[in-house]
């Protein structure tokens, strides 16, 4: 049986944590406007954003590769400002498949956790790229929220 692997990253934010959390809970469809260099298209495919079961489908461009993923909100914990998403589908050509993404918004930072199916798929390069992409998204989001 494969050993699970986890990547965690933390990014500083200046925006109020409630505003950032509400964005992740209700407004993830706006990522195409905030980070267009990564997110090409997004649509709600099941349920409603902000509720468990709400599922979004994204088309992304990561390092020149087009990926299609579906994120399903599994657990929403308003008290901890934490949302856990399950990756339901990912492009079959992609070797690394994240099974779970957890976002927790704290005062002054956001913690991301990505859990992968197999630890042998998570190299130093994958970790570095994941952290760089997360940092790009968080910085763009923080700027967007400060001026909106």
C-alpha positions in Angstrom: 0.0 0.0 0.0 1.3 3.5 -0.9 2.4 5.9 1.8 0.5 9.2 1.8 2.5 12.4 1.6 1.6 15.9 2.7 2.9 19.3 1.6 2.2 22.3 3.9 2.7 25.9 3.2 2.0 29.1 5.0 1.7 32.5 3.5 1.4 35.9 5.2 -1.7 38.0 4.5 -2.5 41.6 5.3 -6.3 41.4 4.6 -8.7 40.7 7.5 -8.9 36.9 8.1 -12.7 36.9 7.9 -12.6 38.6 4.5 -10.0 36.0 3.2 -12.0 33.1 4.7 -15.2 34.3 3.1 -13.5 34.5 -0.3 -12.4 30.8 0.0 -15.9 29.9 1.2 -18.0 31.8 -1.3 -16.0 33.4 -4.1 -13.5 30.9 -5.4 -15.0 31.4 -8.9 -13.3 34.8 -8.9 -9.8 33.2 -9.2 -10.0 33.5 -13.0 -10.0 37.3 -12.5 -7.4 37.4 -9.7 -4.9 34.9 -11.1 -5.6 34.7 -14.9 -2.1 33.4 -15.6 -3.1 30.2 -13.7 -6.9 29.9 -13.9 -8.4 29.8 -17.4 -12.0 28.8 -16.5 -14.1 27.9 -13.5 -17.7 26.8 -13.2 -19.9 25.4 -10.4 -20.8 21.8 -11.4 -22.6 20.7 -8.2 -24.2 22.3 -5.2 -23.5 25.8 -4.0 -20.2 27.5 -3.1 -20.0 27.9 0.7 -21.8 24.6 1.4 -20.4 21.1 1.9 -20.8 19.3 -1.4 -20.3 22.4 -3.5 -18.1 21.4 -6.4 -16.2 23.7 -8.7 -14.4 22.7 -11.9 -11.2 24.6 -12.9 -9.2 24.7 -16.0 -5.7 25.7 -15.0 -2.3 26.3 -16.7 0.6 25.2 -14.6 4.1 25.4 -16.1 2.6 25.2 -19.6 0.4 22.2 -18.9 -3.4 22.4 -19.0 -5.1 20.7 -16.1 -8.8 20.2 -15.4 -9.7 19.5 -11.7 -12.9 19.4 -9.7 -12.8 20.5 -6.1 -15.5 19.4 -3.8 -15.9 21.2 -0.4 -16.1 18.3 2.1 -15.8 20.1 5.4 -16.4 23.7 6.3 -15.5 24.8 9.8 -16.4 28.4 10.4 -15.1 28.5 14.0 -11.6 27.5 12.8 -11.9 29.3 9.4 -11.0 26.1 7.7 -12.2 24.4 4.5 -11.2 20.9 3.3 -11.6 20.1 -0.4 -11.3 16.8 -2.1 -9.9 16.6 -5.6 -12.5 14.6 -7.5 -10.9 14.5 -10.9 -7.6 15.6 -12.3 -6.0 15.4 -15.8 -5.0 11.8 -16.3 -1.6 12.8 -17.8 -0.6 14.4 -14.4 1.5 12.1 -12.2 0.9 13.9 -8.9 -2.6 13.7 -7.7 -3.6 15.7 -4.7 -6.4 13.9 -2.8 -7.1 16.6 -0.3 -6.5 20.4 0.0 -7.1 22.1 3.3 -7.1 25.9 3.7 -7.0 27.5 7.2 -7.1 31.2 7.6 -5.6 32.7 10.7 -4.7 36.2 11.8 -2.0 37.3 9.5 -1.5 34.0 7.5 -3.1 31.2 5.5 -2.0 27.6 6.0 -2.4 25.3 3.0 -2.1 21.5 3.2 -2.0 19.3 0.2 -2.2 15.5 0.7 -1.0 13.2 -2.1 -1.8 9.6 -2.7 1.7 8.3 -2.9 4.8 9.8 -1.1 7.1 8.7 -4.0 5.3 11.1 -6.3 6.2 14.1 -4.1 9.7 15.3 -4.9 11.5 18.4 -3.8 10.6 19.9 -7.2 6.9 19.2 -6.7 7.1 20.7 -3.2 8.9 23.8 -4.4 6.4 24.3 -7.3 3.3 23.7 -5.1 4.6 26.3 -2.6 5.4 28.8 -5.4 1.9 28.4 -6.9 0.2 28.7 -3.6 2.3 31.8 -2.7 1.4 33.4 -6.1 -2.3 32.8 -5.5 -2.3 34.1 -1.9 -0.3 37.3 -2.8 -2.6 38.1 -5.7 -5.7 37.4 -3.5 -4.4 39.6 -0.7 -3.8 42.5 -3.1 -7.2 42.0 -4.7 -9.0 42.0 -1.3 -7.1 45.1 -0.1 -8.3 47.1 -3.0 -11.9 45.7 -3.4 
